[in-house]
């Protein structure tokens, strides 16, 4: 790394540290706490990307359009659309509510890790879910399954503001993957993290069942959410750690 780049990186880190609320001045993230969070992050990413790889392999073998249409045309889906619509939104908003609560409670009860993980979640939602996903949606302009645009997965039409052509990647999947990853940073038991990731996968599946997204949209959105969250968490929490944590 060049000297100017190194100085710029150091300046960003110092600015972030100076931005830390004085309320937590006497409660730094210890090296032990940082190591625990890092281990949970690695375990979560390993499981999540293993599941994504299996799902991507299945999608490649069957085909994006055939698999997506097969799932959305199941005989029981039509009778359960109201439940699926409720679930796809309730799961998303539950994640929002959880981290807003963690942000408030972390501040009020002086729980530094809760507060910082909630801030990681907020930054990841803004950068990954709002910026990266929205730009990709408008730039790629992939038709949704319910647009009736023929073999839609083969159509990449260019920049558009039309929501019917904002299928790739799935914003719901990116948001729920971000919430799931950040929540897993606070969960010590592997079965708890597995349950959270399974719930996130269920929300992604509802997007396919409702014919709002192709399987590839859900996989890509999940990958964006996980990747952006992991990068922000690694940078942010690493700079806050003390003792023998990485500098």
PyMOL commands that set and color helices and strands:
alter all, ss='L'
color gray80, all
select helices_A, chain A and resi 3-18+22-24+31-62+64-72+78-108+112-140+145-147+152-154+163-165+171-184+190-209+215-240
alter helices_A, ss='H'
color red, helices_A
deselect
rebuild
show_as cartoon
